[in-house]
Amino acid sequence: MYAIEVENLVKKFGGFEAVRGISFKVKKGQIFAFLGPNGAGKTTTVHVLTTLLRPTSGKTIVAGHDVVEEAKEVRKRIGIVFQDPSLDRDLTAYENMLIHGGVYGLGGRKLREKIEYLLKFVELWEFKDKPVRYFSGGMQRRLEIARSLLHEPEVLFLDEPTLGLDPQTRARVWDYIEMIKEEEDMTIFLTTHYMDEAEKLADRISIIDRGKIIAEGSCEELRRLVGNDVIYLRLDGKECCFEADFIKTCKILPDGRVKLDVDNVSEALPRLFELAKEKGVKIVEVTYHRPTLNDVFLHLTGREIRDGGGENFRRAILRVRTRR
């Protein structure tokens, strides 16, 4: 069963095509990451999926409802944390939650209990009466996540949820996202240009560039587009190669190290030490390399994801909006 189904989605701004005929499906209960550089079409896609923009063409179903024909039904079933802050900075954390709950028809004791539970969940209960203008960026992001969960959405959209946060706060937000998935069994659609974020959180990743999806799969499946994991061994006084069903190739390098190609380094290493013991050789040094999602993006596009290949997209959209 799918929580999101997108078929040949196109979104144009004037003569500029920001999203260029993309198709994908997201299973219920998955964390699905939309990975790509700034301006690749990620936020435009999210705005279509959340009914904020009408698609130029294509079919999009979210939580079982068409985003154009049944927009009101879609809105009831989704939560969203926007890329830009959307809190009322003059209100307290509790007041922001209270007003949001009222928008969805919640009230009374049930709403108060839900607010308390969620503010405790994101470790903000002790700050409930503090105006949001005094919150750090990380605290605001955590409050936005709590607010988006008030009406218990079927699908949660997180648009660049850790953008601009320090590494420690990013890690905490990741923890909350994983807890939401585990406790609520909720479908989460995440956009990001951070490769480590997609690798850490996503069950499935779709790489988008210049408005088109260029690859999709699990993290391991995408890595295999580039090549195998590679292990380098330095042995104690003896040069030899290893043969086993989990080793694809073995080669002795000019500097004496042994180079091994394997499918999965974390599974191969324990077996490799057992094999070395059987052969009577001692491993004195181990290093390894796993292809990253940046390697995948470089392999597919010829540039790194942090190069911000979508800059021309942003400029084009700004030109269209300025003319209007």
N, C-alpha and C positions, 0 to 999 in steps of 0.2 A: 504494500500500500504506500502511496506517495503523498507527502505533505505539500510538495510543490512540483508542478509540471509546467515546463516552458517549451514552447515549440515555435521556432523561427521568429523570435522576438526581434523587432526592429524599432529603434527610437531615433527620430531625426529632429534636429533643431534647425528649422529653415532648410537649407540645402546640405547641412552637415549631418552625417550619419554617426551618432555616438555609439549606438549598439547595432551590430550588423548581422542580424539573422542568427542569434544564438539559440541553442536548444539544450536542455538538461532536465534531470529529475532528481528530487531529493526525497529519500525514504523517510518515513515517520520515525522519530527518535534519533535521527542522525545529527551530528554536527557537520555541517557542510561549509567549507571555506571557499570563498571567491578570492583568489590570489592574483594580484597584478599590480603594476606600477600606478602611481598617481595619474588620474586622467584616462585610465584604461576602459572605463565604462561601468565600474563596480557600483558606484553610488547611483548612477542613472538607472541601472537595473533594479536596485533596491527600491528606488522611488516608484518604479512601475509596479513591482511586486506588492508594495504597500499602498497602492492606489493614489499616490501623490502625483503621479504623471500618467497620462494616457499613452499607451503604446501607439506607435505609428501603424504597426501591423504585427501579426502573430497572435498566438493564443497562450494565455497564462492563467493557470489554476493554482490557487493558494487555499489550503485547508478545505479543499473540495468545492471551491466557488470561483467563478470567473471574475478576475479583478476589474473588468470593465462592466459587465452586465450585473454583477452582484457585489459591487464595491462595499456597500454597507455591511453585508454579511462577512466579507473578508476582514474589515476593520474590527469587527467584534471578536475575531478569533486570533488576532496577531498582537504582538507587542513589538516596540521598536526603540532602540537606543540610537539616536542620530549621531552623525560624525561631529557636528557642532553642538555645544551645550544648549539645552532647551528648558532648563529650570528657571523658575522665577527667583531671581537672586535676592529680592526683598522679602520673600517669605521664608519661614523656617522649613527644615526638612520635613517635619510632620505636616505642616500646612500644604506643602507641595504634594505630598502623598494623599492627603485628604481631598484636595481639589481633583486630582487625577482619578481617584476612586469614584467621586461624584459624577464625573464625565461618563463613566461606564455603568452608572446606575447603582453603585454600591453605597451602603450607608449603615448607620447604627453600629451595634456591637460587633457584627461580623467584620465590618471595615476596620474598626479600631483594633481588633485582634489581628487582622491580616497585616496592618501597618506595623504593629509591634513585632510580629514574627519576622517580617521582611527587613526591618531596620536592624534587628538583632542579627539576622542572617548576614548582612553586609557590614556588621560591626559599627553601626551608626546610632544605635538607640540612645546612647548617652549624649548624643549631639542633636537629639530630635527637636529641641527648642531653640537651636542656634540658627540665625539667618544664613542662607546659603552663600551669601557674598563673602562670608568668612571661611568658607570651605576651601581646601586645597583642590587642585584638579583631580586628584585621585579620589577624594571624598565625593566630589560632585559626580564622577563617573559611577561610583558605587551606588549613590543615591538614584541615579538614572536607571541603573539595572534593577534596583529594588522597585522603583515606580513602574517599570515596564512589566513586572510580574504580578502586579496587584490583581488584575482581572483573570489571572491564570490562563494566559494565551496558549493556543495549540502550537503556534509557530512564533519564535522570537528572532527578530532581526537585529543584529549588532553591526553597525556600520563603523568600521575602524575603531573598535571599542577602547584600544589602549594607545591611540595616537597621542604623542606628546607626553606620555607618562614616563616616570623614571623606572628603571628595571625592577626595583622592589615592588612598586605599586602595580606594574604590569603583571608580575608573578601572582600577586594577590587577586587581581581581576581574573586571571586564568583559573585560579582555584575556584572562584565563585562560578565561573562558567561550567567547569567540570562538575561542581556540586549540583548545579541546576539540572544538568543532563542526567546525573545519577539519581537525584531525588524526585524529579518531576517527569522524567522520561519525555522531555520536551524536544521538539525539532528546533535546531538553532542554525540560522543562516548567518554566517560571519563573513564580512569583507575585511581584507587586510592586505598590506603590502609588506608585512613582516613575515619572512619565511619561517622563523622559529615559532611564531604564533600558529601558523597553519600546521606545522609539523607536530606541535605539542597537542593541539586541540582537536583537529579535524579527523573524522572517520573517512571523509572523501574530500578531495580538493579539485577544483576546477580553475585552471590558469587562464586568465583573460588578458588580452593585449590588443590595444587599438580597436576595441569594440567586438573582437571575435574570440571565441574559446579556442585555444590552441592545444590544450591537453586536459585530460581528466582521469582521475583514478585515485587510489589510495596513495599515501606517501611512498610506500615501497614500490608500487607499480610505476609511479612517475620517475623514481630514481633509476629504475631499470631501463628507462629510455636512454639514459646516458651510458650506463655500463654497470659492472659488478662492483661490490665492495672489494677493497684491496687490503690485504694484510702483509706487512713487512716483518720478517723475523731475522734476528741475529742469533746464530747458534754458537755454542761454546766449543771451538776448536774442530768442528766437523761440518763440512758442506754436504747437504743432501736435500733432495726434493721429497715432497710428501704426495702420496696418492691415496685418495678416498673418494667416496661418492659425493661428498659435500664440497670437494675442491674441483674447480673448473680447470684451472691451469696452475702450474708451478714452474718457477724459473729462478735460477741463481743469477743475481746481478753482478756486475763487475766489481762492486765493493764488497762482495761476499754475502750480502743479505739475500734472503729467500723471499721472493714475491709470489703471493698466492691470490688468485681471484676466486671469490666465493659469492654466494647469493646473499647471505646475511651474516655479517661479522659477529653479531652478538650470539648467534647460534653456533657459529663455526669455532670460535675461540676455545670453549671448554673441550670440544672434541679434538681440537688440534693439540692441546696440551696432553691429552690422553694418548694421542697418536705418537707424539714425541717421546713420551715415557716408554711406550712399547718398542720404539726404534732405538732407545738408549741414547737419545741426544738431549742436551739441555738447552732450553730457550733462555737467553740472557736479556733479550730486548724485544719488545713488541710495539709496533706502531701500526696504525691503520687509517684508511681514508674511506669515507662513505660519500657518495655523490649527494650534494645538497639540492634543494629546490632551486637555488640560484644557478647551479650547474645545469639543471634541466631547462630553465628559462634561457640561459646563455646558449645551450645546445639548439633550442628551437627558434630563437630570434636573432642570435648573433650579438646580443648585448646583455648586460646584467640587469636584474630587476630594479636595483637601486638607481639605475641611470635615469629613471623617471621618463620612460619613453612616451608617456601620455601628455607631455607638456603641450604639444601642438594641439591635442584634443581640447585641453582646457582653454587655450587661446581662441580656438575656433568657436567654442560654445560662448565664450565671453563676447566675441564679435557679433554673434547672432543675437544675443540678448541685448547688447548695446544698441543695435540697429532698431530693435523693437521699442 
